[in-house]
Amino acid sequence: MSSGQDDSSNSNKHFEFSIVDGTVTAFFEVENDVRVEESIDSRDTFVIDGNQITHTKQTSNGPEIVVYTDAEGDGTYVTEDSGNSDDNGNDDHPGDGDRKGYEFTIVDNVVTAVFEIKNGVKEPKPIDDDDTETYEINENGEVIRTDIEELGTEITTYADINGDGIYHRIAEQWASDTPGTGPFKIEDRLVYSPTDDDDFIGVRGGEDCHGGNGLDKFVIREADHLRIADFTSTDDDLVFDTGLGLTSREQLESYITGAGFKAEGFVVDFGSDVSITLVGVTSADQISWDDVIIES
């Protein structure tokens, strides 16, 4: 969540809170006079103590804590401390947010056991013993999972960014046995950390997705509440490669139950359980159907 990523060198950045009867009902990040509302859900709690507000968010890595202080008493808060698990105080890494974590037991460079960590709970994940699911360690110490399915192969890359033993997905790729016959049309590598190149960015629920400096394509495959933090109409595209048989923008539009500009950006709802928020997109000239590509 972007509010947990403090850039203390930027004096223009601060936070504001709406408080009703001693309860935080909304909070906003303000930077360079741009005011963006941050999302609040059941995983967020706020404790008000005088001029301080402590925000706790339950994530797959455990609680993430940020303390906001209003030293001048003018309603303008800045971050004081972060409870992120990174010993260096750097919380700007792929492990942040509500992303699943993984642990691997590795013996003689072979993965012998896999554990999934979600909302602080660690559970074993069985490894198929029929050779359809394999794990390898590459030269960078990343874990490569290859899953052979009916129509092709799914390749997932995991990395331990902080050296704390917790791995996170950093990329995935679908390779059809016969090109063009699988559920997904895009067979390029999808990444979750942007670069300065033109990237295919995988969009996932529970976190703000960021692109890089290139011409990025944000690829949507999950049915979840999805957020894209830096979509730019002139540089980026929304690509629907869902594997659900979508064939046109008109068909996609028929599933939309609501759309409009809100304080945090442009929000498109597909029922109550699925939505896409383009953070910071607040006017009609910043988004159009020309920015939407339907693949499957």
ABEGO torsion letter per residue (X at the ends): XAAABBBAABAABBBBBBBBGGBBABBBBBBGGBBBBBBBBAABBBBBBEABBBBBBBBAAEBBBBBBBBAAGAGBBBBABBABABAAGBABBAABEBBBBBBBBBBGGBBABBBBBBGGBBBBBBBBAAGABBBBBBAAGBBBBBBBBAAEBBBBBBBBAAGAGBBBBABBBBBBABBGABABABABBBBABBBABBBBBBBBBGBBBBBBABBBBBBBABBBBBBBAABBAAABBBBBBAGAGBABAAAAAAABABBEBBAAEBBBBBEAABBBBBBGBABAAABBAAABBBAX
